[in-house]
Amino acid sequence: MPQAAATPPAAKSVTLPAGIEIFRAGTHIDDQGTSHVFSDADVAGMAASYNPATREAPLTIGHPEHNLPAYGWVQSVGRNAAGVLTINPHRVEPQFAEMVAAGRFTKRSASFYPPSAPNNPTPGKWYLRHVAFLGAQPPAIAGLKDIQFSEGDEVGVVSFAETVNADPTQETTDMSKELQAQLDEANAKLKAEQEATTKLKAEKEASDQAAKDAKAAAASFAERAKADRKAGFVSFAEAQIKAGTLLPKDKAMAVATLDMLADAQPVEFSEGDTTKKVSPAQWLQDLITSAKPVVDFSEFAGGKTPVLGSAKGKTDAEIDQAARGYMQQHKGVNYADALTAVTSFTTTA
């Protein structure tokens, strides 16, 4: 029995790992330049006071106003073996997680409500407000849900950049300027790419139009050449009718045949010790031109009287009518014999 094809495993979604370090005990300077001293007990209190049901801290890029947009959320806060404050993230946007995994964010910054902050959900204790990732431009993720806080949410909050592995006295980098510079660079690159795409599109449209015009001109030239060629065949047929080598009734057929043969490839043939090449249309023209006239319009010597009829002075239509009348009078005679009969002469003394 044939085996069913194995179902390929689903692609694994990228997310952030648990235990991300965000803060440690020690003396730290916040973004406003104020120095704060944190004991191990303070850090332990930060972990113990966090409750996502009371107020869930978002993961952000930089320190945005009103904590939005959020690229993920802090599920829980704890401490590792070294006593460093850590977070376990969840509901993280995949694109944001991929950027973090790719090393696009080189720094982290924790923002807290101080114990006396008016909007602190746990008055008297430090409470985690958000965790900011620094060092890259925000990813373009559609459909992010913003979070709303009451007015005055910024009052009294403090933020500490790169507190885990940094010197406590290190000055905070102005990430708003860095992010704006990255955004300007990305916008300039996008504009250049759009201009290049527009230019290529215009060049392609011009090239396509030139090719279209050339094709139309070639087609028009071919039509004119074909019309001129057919006009030449018509002139040839009319000249041969006057010369008597072509009957008027065969004019249309001769022109159509020559027009069809004009597109045929030249034919090579041997004639004596030489090889000749001639087009089928030219060969047929030469054959018609060299043929014996089917109607004799020459003068006859005086004293000789035509018996059946004379072509002299008659039009092509009159000769054709005479031949058809002869065929009616002589059953079984074909048109060629009838034509010969009505245009031939016998002489009498």
C-alpha positions as YAML, in Angstrom:
chain: A
units: angstrom
residues:
- id: 1
  name: MET
  ca: [0.00, 0.00, 0.00]
- id: 2
  name: PRO
  ca: [1.45, 3.42, -0.89]
- id: 3
  name: GLN
  ca: [2.61, 5.45, 2.05]
- id: 4
  name: ALA
  ca: [1.08, 8.84, 2.66]
- id: 5
  name: ALA
  ca: [3.47, 11.76, 2.20]
- id: 6
  name: ALA
  ca: [4.85, 13.00, 5.48]
- id: 7
  name: THR
  ca: [3.57, 16.38, 6.58]
- id: 8
  name: PRO
  ca: [6.48, 18.84, 6.84]
- id: 9
  name: PRO
  ca: [6.95, 20.31, 10.31]
- id: 10
  name: ALA
  ca: [5.52, 23.77, 10.80]
- id: 11
  name: ALA
  ca: [8.01, 26.64, 10.82]
- id: 12
  name: LYS
  ca: [9.07, 27.47, 14.37]
- id: 13
  name: SER
  ca: [8.05, 30.95, 15.45]
- id: 14
  name: VAL
  ca: [10.87, 33.14, 16.75]
- id: 15
  name: THR
  ca: [10.34, 34.52, 20.24]
- id: 16
  name: LEU
  ca: [12.40, 36.01, 23.06]
- id: 17
  name: PRO
  ca: [13.97, 33.74, 25.70]
- id: 18
  name: ALA
  ca: [13.08, 33.81, 29.37]
- id: 19
  name: GLY
  ca: [15.38, 35.34, 31.96]
- id: 20
  name: ILE
  ca: [16.40, 38.54, 30.13]
- id: 21
  name: GLU
  ca: [18.45, 40.70, 32.53]
- id: 22
  name: ILE
  ca: [17.24, 44.29, 32.87]
- id: 23
  name: PHE
  ca: [18.49, 45.72, 36.21]
- id: 24
  name: ARG
  ca: [20.85, 45.14, 39.15]
- id: 25
  name: ALA
  ca: [21.55, 46.56, 42.60]
- id: 26
  name: GLY
  ca: [23.99, 49.45, 42.86]
- id: 27
  name: THR
  ca: [24.25, 53.18, 42.26]
- id: 28
  name: HIS
  ca: [22.67, 54.24, 38.96]
- id: 29
  name: ILE
  ca: [22.04, 57.54, 37.19]
- id: 30
  name: ASP
  ca: [18.66, 57.90, 35.50]
- id: 31
  name: ASP
  ca: [17.96, 59.63, 32.18]
- id: 32
  name: GLN
  ca: [17.46, 62.94, 33.99]
- id: 33
  name: GLY
  ca: [20.95, 62.76, 35.54]
- id: 34
  name: THR
  ca: [19.72, 61.96, 39.07]
- id: 35
  name: SER
  ca: [21.68, 59.39, 41.07]
- id: 36
  name: HIS
  ca: [19.83, 56.53, 42.82]
- id: 37
  name: VAL
  ca: [21.12, 53.82, 45.17]
- id: 38
  name: PHE
  ca: [19.43, 50.39, 44.99]
- id: 39
  name: SER
  ca: [20.00, 47.61, 47.49]
- id: 40
  name: ASP
  ca: [19.43, 43.89, 46.94]
- id: 41
  name: ALA
  ca: [16.23, 44.31, 48.94]
- id: 42
  name: ASP
  ca: [15.03, 47.01, 46.53]
- id: 43
  name: VAL
  ca: [15.66, 44.73, 43.52]
- id: 44
  name: ALA
  ca: [13.89, 41.84, 45.30]
- id: 45
  name: GLY
  ca: [10.95, 44.19, 45.95]
- id: 46
  name: MET
  ca: [10.76, 45.07, 42.26]
- id: 47
  name: ALA
  ca: [10.39, 41.40, 41.40]
- id: 48
  name: ALA
  ca: [7.84, 40.77, 44.13]
- id: 49
  name: SER
  ca: [5.66, 43.82, 43.40]
- id: 50
  name: TYR
  ca: [5.16, 43.12, 39.70]
- id: 51
  name: ASN
  ca: [1.69, 41.83, 38.81]
- id: 52
  name: PRO
  ca: [0.62, 41.84, 35.14]
- id: 53
  name: ALA
  ca: [-3.03, 41.72, 36.20]
- id: 54
  name: THR
  ca: [-2.54, 45.10, 37.92]
- id: 55
  name: ARG
  ca: [-0.51, 46.74, 35.15]
- id: 56
  name: GLU
  ca: [1.35, 44.81, 32.47]
- id: 57
  name: ALA
  ca: [4.66, 46.32, 31.36]
- id: 58
  name: PRO
  ca: [5.21, 46.45, 27.59]
- id: 59
  name: LEU
  ca: [8.37, 45.83, 25.57]
- id: 60
  name: THR
  ca: [9.16, 48.97, 23.59]
- id: 61
  name: ILE
  ca: [11.81, 50.43, 21.33]
- id: 62
  name: GLY
  ca: [13.35, 53.42, 23.01]
- id: 63
  name: HIS
  ca: [11.30, 55.25, 25.64]
- id: 64
  name: PRO
  ca: [8.11, 56.19, 23.75]
- id: 65
  name: GLU
  ca: [5.50, 58.54, 25.10]
- id: 66
  name: HIS
  ca: [2.63, 56.67, 26.82]
- id: 67
  name: ASN
  ca: [4.52, 53.35, 26.51]
- id: 68
  name: LEU
  ca: [3.35, 52.68, 22.93]
- id: 69
  name: PRO
  ca: [3.55, 50.90, 20.62]
- id: 70
  name: ALA
  ca: [4.14, 47.60, 22.41]
- id: 71
  name: TYR
  ca: [6.12, 44.84, 20.64]
- id: 72
  name: GLY
  ca: [5.56, 42.35, 23.45]
- id: 73
  name: TRP
  ca: [4.73, 42.16, 27.16]
- id: 74
  name: VAL
  ca: [6.39, 41.23, 30.43]
- id: 75
  name: GLN
  ca: [4.72, 38.10, 31.78]
- id: 76
  name: SER
  ca: [6.71, 37.95, 35.02]
- id: 77
  name: VAL
  ca: [9.68, 39.54, 36.81]
- id: 78
  name: GLY
  ca: [12.25, 37.60, 38.85]
- id: 79
  name: ARG
  ca: [15.89, 37.41, 39.91]
- id: 80
  name: ASN
  ca: [18.61, 35.06, 38.70]
- id: 81
  name: ALA
  ca: [21.36, 33.41, 40.73]
- id: 82
  name: ALA
  ca: [23.47, 36.56, 40.54]
- id: 83
  name: GLY
  ca: [20.65, 38.65, 42.01]
- id: 84
  name: VAL
  ca: [20.04, 40.50, 38.72]
- id: 85
  name: LEU
  ca: [16.44, 41.52, 37.94]
- id: 86
  name: THR
  ca: [15.10, 39.50, 34.96]
- id: 87
  name: ILE
  ca: [11.93, 39.31, 32.90]
- id: 88
  name: ASN
  ca: [10.05, 36.55, 31.10]
- id: 89
  name: PRO
  ca: [8.44, 38.05, 27.95]
- id: 90
  name: HIS
  ca: [5.36, 36.74, 26.12]
- id: 91
  name: ARG
  ca: [3.08, 37.72, 23.22]
- id: 92
  name: VAL
  ca: [6.15, 39.04, 21.38]
- id: 93
  name: GLU
  ca: [5.81, 40.20, 17.75]
- id: 94
  name: PRO
  ca: [7.85, 37.73, 15.59]
- id: 95
  name: GLN
  ca: [9.54, 40.47, 13.56]
- id: 96
  name: PHE
  ca: [10.66, 42.22, 16.72]
- id: 97
  name: ALA
  ca: [11.99, 38.94, 18.14]
- id: 98
  name: GLU
  ca: [13.92, 38.29, 14.92]
- id: 99
  name: MET
  ca: [15.56, 41.72, 15.14]
- id: 100
  name: VAL
  ca: [16.59, 41.10, 18.74]
- id: 101
  name: ALA
  ca: [17.96, 37.66, 17.84]
- id: 102
  name: ALA
  ca: [19.91, 39.23, 14.96]
- id: 103
  name: GLY
  ca: [21.68, 41.60, 17.35]
- id: 104
  name: ARG
  ca: [19.94, 44.76, 16.12]
- id: 105
  name: PHE
  ca: [19.43, 45.96, 19.70]
- id: 106
  name: THR
  ca: [22.69, 46.39, 21.62]
- id: 107
  name: LYS
  ca: [21.27, 47.99, 24.77]
- id: 108
  name: ARG
  ca: [18.30, 47.67, 27.13]
- id: 109
  name: SER
  ca: [16.75, 50.22, 29.47]
- id: 110
  name: ALA
  ca: [14.28, 49.63, 32.32]
- id: 111
  name: SER
  ca: [11.75, 52.30, 33.25]
- id: 112
  name: PHE
  ca: [10.17, 52.28, 36.75]
- id: 113
  name: TYR
  ca: [7.51, 54.05, 38.75]
- id: 114
  name: PRO
  ca: [9.23, 55.28, 41.94]
- id: 115
  name: PRO
  ca: [7.45, 54.49, 45.22]
- id: 116
  name: SER
  ca: [6.05, 58.04, 45.44]
- id: 117
  name: ALA
  ca: [4.99, 58.42, 41.77]
- id: 118
  name: PRO
  ca: [1.33, 59.47, 41.49]
- id: 119
  name: ASN
  ca: [0.54, 56.76, 38.90]
- id: 120
  name: ASN
  ca: [2.40, 53.93, 40.64]
- id: 121
  name: PRO
  ca: [0.03, 50.95, 40.82]
- id: 122
  name: THR
  ca: [1.80, 49.80, 44.03]
- id: 123
  name: PRO
  ca: [2.45, 52.96, 46.09]
- id: 124
  name: GLY
  ca: [5.47, 52.73, 48.36]
- id: 125
  name: LYS
  ca: [7.30, 50.21, 46.08]
- id: 126
  name: TRP
  ca: [9.27, 50.40, 42.86]
- id: 127
  name: TYR
  ca: [7.18, 49.08, 39.93]
- id: 128
  name: LEU
  ca: [8.34, 48.13, 36.42]
- id: 129
  name: ARG
  ca: [6.79, 50.50, 33.82]
- id: 130
  name: HIS
  ca: [8.34, 49.18, 30.57]
- id: 131
  name: VAL
  ca: [11.49, 47.58, 29.16]
- id: 132
  name: ALA
  ca: [13.01, 49.52, 26.26]
- id: 133
  name: PHE
  ca: [15.26, 47.95, 23.65]
- id: 134
  name: LEU
  ca: [17.74, 50.45, 22.20]
- id: 135
  name: GLY
  ca: [19.93, 50.61, 19.12]
- id: 136
  name: ALA
  ca: [17.73, 49.96, 16.08]
- id: 137
  name: GLN
  ca: [14.88, 51.40, 14.08]
- id: 138
  name: PRO
  ca: [11.39, 50.06, 14.99]
- id: 139
  name: PRO
  ca: [10.21, 47.26, 12.68]
- id: 140
  name: ALA
  ca: [7.27, 47.97, 10.35]
- id: 141
  name: ILE
  ca: [4.66, 45.70, 11.97]
- id: 142
  name: ALA
  ca: [1.09, 46.41, 10.94]
- id: 143
  name: GLY
  ca: [-1.84, 46.10, 13.35]
- id: 144
  name: LEU
  ca: [-0.09, 46.72, 16.66]
- id: 145
  name: LYS
  ca: [-2.52, 47.49, 19.47]
- id: 146
  name: ASP
  ca: [-1.68, 50.64, 21.38]
- id: 147
  name: ILE
  ca: [-2.21, 50.90, 25.12]
- id: 148
  name: GLN
  ca: [-3.77, 53.93, 26.75]
- id: 149
  name: PHE
  ca: [-2.88, 55.48, 30.13]
- id: 150
  name: SER
  ca: [-4.36, 58.40, 31.98]
- id: 151
  name: GLU
  ca: [-2.87, 61.86, 31.59]
- id: 152
  name: GLY
  ca: [0.18, 62.51, 33.70]
- id: 153
  name: ASP
  ca: [1.54, 58.97, 33.36]
- id: 154
  name: GLU
  ca: [5.04, 60.39, 32.72]
- id: 155
  name: VAL
  ca: [5.16, 62.21, 36.03]
- id: 156
  name: GLY
  ca: [7.77, 60.88, 38.43]
- id: 157
  name: VAL
  ca: [8.98, 57.91, 36.35]
- id: 158
  name: VAL
  ca: [12.68, 57.13, 36.01]
- id: 159
  name: SER
  ca: [14.53, 55.16, 33.33]
- id: 160
  name: PHE
  ca: [17.91, 53.48, 33.51]
- id: 161
  name: ALA
  ca: [19.79, 52.61, 30.30]
- id: 162
  name: GLU
  ca: [22.02, 49.49, 30.05]
- id: 163
  name: THR
  ca: [22.14, 48.89, 33.80]
- id: 164
  name: VAL
  ca: [23.06, 45.18, 33.64]
- id: 165
  name: ASN
  ca: [26.57, 45.28, 32.22]
- id: 166
  name: ALA
  ca: [27.34, 49.02, 32.25]
- id: 167
  name: ASP
  ca: [29.39, 51.23, 34.49]
- id: 168
  name: PRO
  ca: [26.95, 52.80, 37.02]
- id: 169
  name: THR
  ca: [28.34, 56.25, 36.20]
- id: 170
  name: GLN
  ca: [28.03, 55.86, 32.41]
- id: 171
  name: GLU
  ca: [26.09, 58.67, 30.76]
- id: 172
  name: THR
  ca: [22.83, 57.72, 28.98]
- id: 173
  name: THR
  ca: [22.91, 57.77, 25.18]
- id: 174
  name: ASP
  ca: [20.43, 60.06, 23.49]
- id: 175
  name: MET
  ca: [18.54, 57.31, 21.64]
- id: 176
  name: SER
  ca: [15.91, 59.64, 20.19]
- id: 177
  name: LYS
  ca: [18.59, 61.31, 18.05]
- id: 178
  name: GLU
  ca: [20.12, 57.96, 17.10]
- id: 179
  name: LEU
  ca: [16.78, 56.49, 16.12]
- id: 180
  name: GLN
  ca: [15.90, 59.62, 14.13]
- id: 181
  name: ALA
  ca: [19.23, 59.41, 12.29]
- id: 182
  name: GLN
  ca: [18.54, 55.78, 11.45]
- id: 183
  name: LEU
  ca: [15.02, 56.67, 10.30]
- id: 184
  name: ASP
  ca: [16.34, 59.51, 8.09]
- id: 185
  name: GLU
  ca: [18.93, 57.17, 6.58]
- id: 186
  name: ALA
  ca: [16.30, 54.51, 5.87]
- id: 187
  name: ASN
  ca: [13.95, 57.10, 4.32]
- id: 188
  name: ALA
  ca: [16.74, 58.46, 2.12]
- id: 189
  name: LYS
  ca: [17.61, 54.95, 0.96]
- id: 190
  name: LEU
  ca: [13.94, 54.21, 0.24]
- id: 191
  name: LYS
  ca: [13.58, 57.45, -1.73]
- id: 192
  name: ALA
  ca: [16.69, 56.66, -3.79]
- id: 193
  name: GLU
  ca: [15.37, 53.16, -4.53]
- id: 194
  name: GLN
  ca: [11.98, 54.57, -5.56]
- id: 195
  name: GLU
  ca: [13.62, 57.13, -7.86]
- id: 196
  name: ALA
  ca: [15.78, 54.41, -9.42]
- id: 197
  name: THR
  ca: [12.72, 52.20, -9.92]
- id: 198
  name: THR
  ca: [10.80, 55.08, -11.52]
- id: 199
  name: LYS
  ca: [13.71, 55.81, -13.85]
- id: 200
  name: LEU
  ca: [14.03, 52.17, -14.90]
- id: 201
  name: LYS
  ca: [10.30, 51.98, -15.51]
- id: 202
  name: ALA
  ca: [10.40, 55.12, -17.69]
- id: 203
  name: GLU
  ca: [13.37, 53.78, -19.66]
- id: 204
  name: LYS
  ca: [11.60, 50.45, -20.21]
- id: 205
  name: GLU
  ca: [8.42, 52.18, -21.37]
- id: 206
  name: ALA
  ca: [10.44, 54.31, -23.81]
- id: 207
  name: SER
  ca: [12.27, 51.21, -25.09]
- id: 208
  name: ASP
  ca: [9.01, 49.30, -25.50]
- id: 209
  name: GLN
  ca: [7.44, 52.22, -27.38]
- id: 210
  name: ALA
  ca: [10.47, 52.51, -29.67]
- id: 211
  name: ALA
  ca: [10.29, 48.78, -30.44]
- id: 212
  name: LYS
  ca: [6.54, 49.08, -31.08]
- id: 213
  name: ASP
  ca: [7.08, 52.03, -33.44]
- id: 214
  name: ALA
  ca: [9.85, 50.20, -35.30]
- id: 215
  name: LYS
  ca: [7.65, 47.12, -35.69]
- id: 216
  name: ALA
  ca: [4.77, 49.25, -37.01]
- id: 217
  name: ALA
  ca: [7.10, 51.04, -39.46]
- id: 218
  name: ALA
  ca: [8.47, 47.70, -40.71]
- id: 219
  name: ALA
  ca: [4.95, 46.35, -41.17]
- id: 220
  name: SER
  ca: [3.89, 49.49, -43.06]
- id: 221
  name: PHE
  ca: [6.95, 49.28, -45.30]
- id: 222
  name: ALA
  ca: [6.25, 45.60, -46.02]
- id: 223
  name: GLU
  ca: [2.63, 46.39, -46.95]
- id: 224
  name: ARG
  ca: [3.71, 49.18, -49.31]
- id: 225
  name: ALA
  ca: [6.34, 46.92, -50.90]
- id: 226
  name: LYS
  ca: [3.77, 44.16, -51.38]
- id: 227
  name: ALA
  ca: [1.28, 46.61, -52.93]
- id: 228
  name: ASP
  ca: [3.96, 47.96, -55.30]
- id: 229
  name: ARG
  ca: [4.95, 44.41, -56.28]
- id: 230
  name: LYS
  ca: [1.35, 43.48, -57.10]
- id: 231
  name: ALA
  ca: [0.93, 46.68, -59.14]
- id: 232
  name: GLY
  ca: [3.99, 45.61, -61.15]
- id: 233
  name: PHE
  ca: [2.41, 42.21, -61.84]
- id: 234
  name: VAL
  ca: [-0.82, 43.91, -62.99]
- id: 235
  name: SER
  ca: [1.17, 46.12, -65.41]
- id: 236
  name: PHE
  ca: [3.00, 43.04, -66.70]
- id: 237
  name: ALA
  ca: [-0.25, 41.15, -67.32]
- id: 238
  name: GLU
  ca: [-1.83, 44.09, -69.16]
- id: 239
  name: ALA
  ca: [1.27, 44.44, -71.33]
- id: 240
  name: GLN
  ca: [1.15, 40.73, -72.23]
- id: 241
  name: ILE
  ca: [-2.56, 40.98, -73.12]
- id: 242
  name: LYS
  ca: [-1.71, 43.78, -75.55]
- id: 243
  name: ALA
  ca: [1.12, 41.65, -76.95]
- id: 244
  name: GLY
  ca: [-1.28, 38.75, -77.45]
- id: 245
  name: THR
  ca: [0.61, 36.29, -75.22]
- id: 246
  name: LEU
  ca: [-2.02, 36.39, -72.48]
- id: 247
  name: LEU
  ca: [-5.79, 36.25, -72.79]
- id: 248
  name: PRO
  ca: [-7.86, 38.87, -70.91]
- id: 249
  name: LYS
  ca: [-9.71, 36.15, -69.02]
- id: 250
  name: ASP
  ca: [-6.40, 34.90, -67.56]
- id: 251
  name: LYS
  ca: [-5.27, 38.29, -66.24]
- id: 252
  name: ALA
  ca: [-6.54, 37.88, -62.65]
- id: 253
  name: MET
  ca: [-5.18, 34.33, -62.38]
- id: 254
  name: ALA
  ca: [-1.79, 35.38, -63.74]
- id: 255
  name: VAL
  ca: [-1.51, 38.29, -61.26]
- id: 256
  name: ALA
  ca: [-2.55, 36.10, -58.29]
- id: 257
  name: THR
  ca: [-0.12, 33.32, -59.28]
- id: 258
  name: LEU
  ca: [2.80, 35.73, -59.71]
- id: 259
  name: ASP
  ca: [1.99, 37.37, -56.35]
- id: 260
  name: MET
  ca: [2.02, 33.98, -54.59]
- id: 261
  name: LEU
  ca: [5.23, 32.83, -56.31]
- id: 262
  name: ALA
  ca: [7.00, 36.08, -55.37]
- id: 263
  name: ASP
  ca: [7.37, 34.83, -51.78]
- id: 264
  name: ALA
  ca: [8.85, 31.47, -52.84]
- id: 265
  name: GLN
  ca: [12.57, 30.75, -52.56]
- id: 266
  name: PRO
  ca: [14.68, 30.97, -55.77]
- id: 267
  name: VAL
  ca: [15.18, 27.69, -57.63]
- id: 268
  name: GLU
  ca: [18.61, 26.46, -58.76]
- id: 269
  name: PHE
  ca: [18.98, 24.39, -61.93]
- id: 270
  name: SER
  ca: [21.70, 23.36, -64.33]
- id: 271
  name: GLU
  ca: [21.82, 24.70, -67.85]
- id: 272
  name: GLY
  ca: [24.74, 23.23, -69.78]
- id: 273
  name: ASP
  ca: [27.88, 23.71, -67.74]
- id: 274
  name: THR
  ca: [26.45, 26.48, -65.59]
- id: 275
  name: THR
  ca: [24.10, 26.60, -62.62]
- id: 276
  name: LYS
  ca: [21.39, 29.20, -62.69]
- id: 277
  name: LYS
  ca: [19.18, 30.55, -59.91]
- id: 278
  name: VAL
  ca: [15.86, 32.17, -60.69]
- id: 279
  name: SER
  ca: [12.75, 33.00, -58.72]
- id: 280
  name: PRO
  ca: [9.56, 31.10, -59.65]
- id: 281
  name: ALA
  ca: [7.76, 34.39, -60.35]
- id: 282
  name: GLN
  ca: [10.45, 35.57, -62.77]
- id: 283
  name: TRP
  ca: [10.47, 32.19, -64.49]
- id: 284
  name: LEU
  ca: [6.72, 32.38, -65.11]
- id: 285
  name: GLN
  ca: [7.00, 35.95, -66.45]
- id: 286
  name: ASP
  ca: [9.74, 34.88, -68.87]
- id: 287
  name: LEU
  ca: [7.63, 31.90, -69.97]
- id: 288
  name: ILE
  ca: [4.61, 34.09, -70.71]
- id: 289
  name: THR
  ca: [6.70, 36.72, -72.48]
- id: 290
  name: SER
  ca: [8.38, 34.14, -74.78]
- id: 291
  name: ALA
  ca: [5.13, 32.31, -75.66]
- id: 292
  name: LYS
  ca: [3.61, 32.43, -79.17]
- id: 293
  name: PRO
  ca: [0.83, 35.01, -79.33]
- id: 294
  name: VAL
  ca: [-2.62, 33.40, -78.97]
- id: 295
  name: VAL
  ca: [-4.21, 36.24, -80.96]
- id: 296
  name: ASP
  ca: [-2.75, 37.49, -84.31]
- id: 297
  name: PHE
  ca: [-3.23, 41.19, -84.90]
- id: 298
  name: SER
  ca: [-0.89, 41.38, -87.91]
- id: 299
  name: GLU
  ca: [-1.85, 42.80, -91.34]
- id: 300
  name: PHE
  ca: [-2.60, 40.36, -94.16]
- id: 301
  name: ALA
  ca: [-1.49, 40.77, -97.76]
- id: 302
  name: GLY
  ca: [-3.91, 42.46, -100.13]
- id: 303
  name: GLY
  ca: [-6.24, 40.33, -102.14]
- id: 304
  name: LYS
  ca: [-6.61, 37.72, -99.41]
- id: 305
  name: THR
  ca: [-9.92, 37.43, -97.63]
- id: 306
  name: PRO
  ca: [-10.39, 35.92, -94.18]
- id: 307
  name: VAL
  ca: [-12.93, 33.13, -94.17]
- id: 308
  name: LEU
  ca: [-13.95, 32.60, -90.54]
- id: 309
  name: GLY
  ca: [-13.16, 35.90, -89.00]
- id: 310
  name: SER
  ca: [-10.55, 38.51, -88.32]
- id: 311
  name: ALA
  ca: [-9.05, 39.70, -85.04]
- id: 312
  name: LYS
  ca: [-8.07, 42.95, -86.68]
- id: 313
  name: GLY
  ca: [-10.00, 45.86, -85.23]
- id: 314
  name: LYS
  ca: [-11.80, 43.77, -82.59]
- id: 315
  name: THR
  ca: [-11.63, 44.28, -78.89]
- id: 316
  name: ASP
  ca: [-10.73, 41.51, -76.43]
- id: 317
  name: ALA
  ca: [-14.38, 41.30, -75.39]
- id: 318
  name: GLU
  ca: [-15.51, 40.90, -79.02]
- id: 319
  name: ILE
  ca: [-12.96, 38.13, -79.66]
- id: 320
  name: ASP
  ca: [-14.04, 36.33, -76.47]
- id: 321
  name: GLN
  ca: [-17.73, 36.62, -77.49]
- id: 322
  name: ALA
  ca: [-16.97, 35.26, -80.94]
- id: 323
  name: ALA
  ca: [-15.10, 32.26, -79.50]
- id: 324
  name: ARG
  ca: [-17.97, 31.41, -77.18]
- id: 325
  name: GLY
  ca: [-20.45, 31.68, -80.06]
- id: 326
  name: TYR
  ca: [-18.30, 29.31, -82.10]
- id: 327
  name: MET
  ca: [-18.34, 26.80, -79.24]
- id: 328
  name: GLN
  ca: [-22.15, 26.90, -79.18]
- id: 329
  name: GLN
  ca: [-22.31, 26.24, -82.93]
- id: 330
  name: HIS
  ca: [-19.74, 23.44, -82.78]
- id: 331
  name: LYS
  ca: [-20.50, 21.16, -79.88]
- id: 332
  name: GLY
  ca: [-17.47, 19.49, -78.29]
- id: 333
  name: VAL
  ca: [-14.99, 22.22, -79.33]
- id: 334
  name: ASN
  ca: [-13.01, 23.65, -76.41]
- id: 335
  name: TYR
  ca: [-12.34, 27.33, -75.86]
- id: 336
  name: ALA
  ca: [-8.74, 27.25, -77.15]
- id: 337
  name: ASP
  ca: [-9.78, 25.63, -80.46]
- id: 338
  name: ALA
  ca: [-12.70, 28.03, -80.77]
- id: 339
  name: LEU
  ca: [-10.41, 30.99, -80.19]
- id: 340
  name: THR
  ca: [-8.04, 29.72, -82.86]
- id: 341
  name: ALA
  ca: [-10.93, 29.27, -85.26]
- id: 342
  name: VAL
  ca: [-12.33, 32.76, -84.87]
- id: 343
  name: THR
  ca: [-8.96, 34.45, -85.14]
- id: 344
  name: SER
  ca: [-7.36, 32.39, -87.93]
- id: 345
  name: PHE
  ca: [-7.46, 33.32, -91.58]
- id: 346
  name: THR
  ca: [-7.63, 31.48, -94.90]
- id: 347
  name: THR
  ca: [-6.82, 33.24, -98.06]
- id: 348
  name: THR
  ca: [-8.61, 33.40, -101.41]
- id: 349
  name: ALA
  ca: [-7.19, 34.63, -104.69]
...
